[in-house]
């Protein structure tokens, strides 16, 4: 099965609502599943959905939970056909399996904004990671739509996750501004093999408007990603490097607009040498530990490279008089996304034998 992300929208952002810093939705699951519905999507219609609220004191809990004593879990404690007690998402008969969706019951109105709209949640999962079986998908449905069985090959998918300990996942909902949306988490096992793995825990779901043109992701801070040598940087930054334990920081300012592009990207706490920014329309599955030099990367394909030159202790693009970033990133359609990381030289023998490191990532949505 090939999953294709097709969900781009041309949004006519003709007005601006000053809603920066506004929390639109949050749920820590301490009050149960009152904001959610559970759907069995397996081939066996009679099976109940195994999405449920898990107490930290119960058997199989991936404790400690990020907050409180409850989290949503796609999994259960069950006895297999051999009489063994297992923690996972399998079925006791050994040949059928569980698939399921956890979906918001009410839609969330996303305002038009000059900032960004961020979906974040805490996640822990354990399953097969060949990117076909045991898929953990995050969906967004627009204007009252909800999960339907025909979305086996979804056109609504924000992204996929792979196995990891508790991590913070972040997705950009800015392109849905001006619409009502609902979020859904789908676990698709697809077969009965290797289903005695833990499954998927979710906690602390939040949708909020922030006064930033871009959102941080793929940070080597121990909350989003692990660094190769335990060299975590500060919150929202890349992994620590040989000359600054805080790690390289990539930040954005201005407006990512196709008609009035004032976006600038600035890298600090990086080496005083030429650096390369990688920009791509997609990022890899969240949670995987793809160590890259002394850091971690989340950008893999369809990459555009932008060269940045150091000045005054930082690297900033575009350079004075240079082409704007929408041109350099080959953006032509409003609603398009770009995922960006910076690669810089770090020659001393600090962590691995590699001579480079990377900043945190940024994700942003281009306006008209």
N, C-alpha and C positions, 0 to 999 in steps of 0.2 A: 504494500500500500504506500502510495506517495502522498505526503501531506503538503498541500500548497497553500500559502498564505495569500488570499485574494482580497482581504478586507481593507481596501483603501477607499477613502471618501473625499470628494472635493467639497469642503465646507466653506460656505460663504460667510465669513466672519465679519459681518458688517457693523455689528455693535459689540461693545465690550462691557462685561459685568465685572465690577471690582469685587471678586469673591476670593482673592488670594488668602490662603491660610484657613480656608473653610473646610471642615470635615463634613463630607456628604453622607458617609456611612461608615460604621465601624462595628465589629462584633468579635468578642473574645470567647464566645461560646460558653460563658459561665451561666447563661440563662437558657441553655438548650439550643434546639434547632428552630426556634420560633421565626427566624428570618429566612428559613431555607426549606426547600422541598427535596426529597430524595427520590431518585428514579432508578429502577432496575433496567439496565439496557442490555442485559445478557440475552442469548438466544432462548433462554428458558423463562417464559413469561411468569411462571408461578413463583419464582424465587423472590424473596424480599430483597430490597436494597440493603447492603451491609454498611453504607455510610451511617454513622451514628455518633453520638456524643460519648467520648471516652473519659472516664474519671482517672486521674493520675494514680489513684490507689488500686485500680483494677489490674489484673494480670495482663501482660502484654504492653502496658503503657510505655511510651518512649519518653520517660521522665528524666529530668524535670521538664515540665511544659514551660514555654516561654513566659506565660503569665497565668496566674490562677491555677486551678486544679482540673480544668476541662479543656478538651480540644476535639475537633471533628476528626474522625478516623474512618478511612476506607480499609477495613480489615475486621477481624474478629478472632476470638479464641474458639477453636473447633476441634472435634475429634475426627481424625481421618478413618478410612475404612480398615486400617490396621490397628485402630484403638489408641493411636498416639495423640496427645494433646498438642496442638500447634497454634502458633500466632501467625496469621497471614490472611490471604484473601482467597484461599482455595475453598473447595466444597468437600463435604465429608464422603461423597461417593467416589471421589478420585477421578471422575471423568468430565463432569460439568464444571462450570466456572462462573465467577461473578464479574460483571461489569456494572458500573454505576455512575450516576451524575448527582452532584450536590449543587443545587441551583437556587439563587435568590428568588424569593416568592414575590417581592415587589420590585418595580423598576426604580432606578435612581436617576433623577434629572441632573444632567451634567450642564453647567452653565457655560456660556461663551466667555472666554477669559483671555487676558493678555499673558497669563502664566501658563502653567502646565497642570494636567489632571493626572494624578498618580494613584494606581492600584498597588497596594503592598500587602503582603501577608507573610507569616512565618510558616515554613514548610520543612518537613522531614519525611523522607521516603526511602523505601528499600524494595527493589524489584529488579527484573531484568533490564539491562541498559543497552540493548542492541538497537534501540530507537525504532523497533517495530513492535515487539511484544511488550506488554505491561506499560502502555503509554499513559503518562500523566499530563493531561491537557488542560489549559486554561482558556475558557471561551468568553466572549462578550456578545450579547444579543441586543439588537437595537430596536427601539420603538415598539415594545411589547412582545417581540418575538421571543421564543424560548427554545429549549433543546427539543429536537425532533429526531426520530430514529434514522431518518435519511442522512443525518450529519455524521455518518460513519467516516466519510472523507470530508472533514468540516471546512466550511468557508468562513467560519467565525473565529478561528483559533488565534489567540494572542501568542501562544508559545507552548513549549513542552518543557518538562522537568525530568531530570535523571536523579539517581540515588544520591543522597547526601545526609549529613546530620542536620540539626536545626539551622536553617538559613533564612535570611530575608529575601524574598523575591519581589521585584518591582517591575511593573508594566505601565506603559504610557497610554492613557485613554484620551489624550488631547484631541485626536482626530474625530472623536465622537461628541465633541462639545456641541451643545444645542439639541441633543437628543436624549431620550430616556433609554437607559441600558439596564441589563441585569447580567451578573457574572455567574459563571458555572465552572465547577471543577469536575473533570471527567477522568475516571480511571477505566482504561480499556485493557483487560488482560488478554483476551483473544484466544486463549487456549487453556488447557488444564495443566500445563507443565510449569514447574518451578513456582508454584503459587503458595508455598509455605514461607515466603518472605514477608516482611512486616507490612507492606502496603504503603499507605499515604496518610500522614497526619497534617492537618492545617489548623492554624491558630492566628488570632489577631489580624483579621481582615480589615483593611481600611481603604476607603476611597476619599481623596482630598484634593483640593485645589491649592497649589503652591505658587508663590510669586517668583518663579524661575523659568527661564526659557528652555531649560533642559533638565533631565532627571538623571541622577547618579545611579549606575548599575555596575555590576562586575567590579566591585571594590574589594581590594585585598585586605580587608579589615577584620576578618574572622567572623563577621556577621553575614556578609554576602558570599564570600569565597575564602578558601584556605590558601595560604601562600606556601611555596615549595619547601621552605626551611623553617616554618613557624615564624617567619619574618613579617607578621601582620603590621600594616600601617595604621594610622589613625582612621577614625570613622569617615567613610566616604572617599578614601584615598586608595592609591595603589599600594602594593607591598613595599615594605621598608627597603631602602637602598643603602649603599655603602656610605653615603654622605648625608643622609637625613632619615632618621628613624620614623618620621611621620609618613614617608612615602610620597611619590610623585602625585601631584594634584592637577586634574584637568577640570577647568571651570568655564562656564559660558556666560556671556552678557549680550545685551542687545536683543533684537527680534529676528527670528528665522522666518523671514517673509520673502516671497518670490518677487513682489513688486517694490518692496522697501527693505532690502536685506541689510540689517545693521549687526548681524551676528558676528561676534568675535569669540575665539577660543584661546584660553591662556593656560599654559602649563608652568607650574612652579615646583620647587624642590626637585628639579631634574638637573642633569648635567649641563654645563655650559657648552653645548655642542649642538650641531644640527640634529633635529629629531624628525621623526616621521609620524604623521597622524594617519590612522586607518579609519575610513568611513565606509559603511556598508548598509544596505537596505534591510538586512536581517541580522540577527544574532543567533548564537548557538543555543541548544537546550540549557536551561538554567540548572545549576547545581553540580555540573561536572567539574572535575578538577583538571583542567587543561593548563598545566603549568607551562610557562613560556618565559625562558630565561630565568630571572629571579622573581618573576611575577606570575600573573594569571591572565589569560585572554578569553574573550567571549565572542570574538569576531573572526569569521573564517572564510567567507566566500563573497564574490562580487565586490571586492575591495577596491576603493579609490584611495590613492596615496597622495598626501599633501605634505609638503616639506615646510618645516618651520625653523627659523633662525633665531639664535639667542640674542637678547639685548636686555640690558638692565636687570640681569639675574632671572630672566624668564623667557619663555618662547610664546609668541603670540601670532595668530593667524586670523584674518589675512594680513599680510604685511602692508605697510603704507603704500598705497598706489596699486596694490595687487587686486586681482579679480575677487569678487565677493564669494562667500562660501557656498551659496546655492549654485553658483556656476562651477566652482571647483569640485563640488560633490555630485555634480550632474543631476541636480534636482529640477524637475520640470512640472510636477503636478502637486497642487495643494493637497495636504493630507499625507504626503509621503513622509516616511520616517527615515532617520539615519541614526546608526549606532557607531560611536566613535571612541577610539582609544589612541593613546600616544605611546610610541616606542622611543626610548632614549638610551644612550650609551652609559654603561656602568661597568667599567673595565676591571676594577680591583677584585681580588678573590674574596668575595663577600658571602655569597650564599651557595650557588651552584658554580660550575665552571664556565657558565655563560658570561658574556660581557655586555648584557643589556637587561633592561627591566621595562615595565609598562606602567602607565598611569591607570587610575580608575577609568571606567567607561562612562560615557554620556549617551542618553537617548533623547531625541527631540523630534517634534513634528513640525513640518513646514506649513506656514499659513499662506493664503493667497498674496 
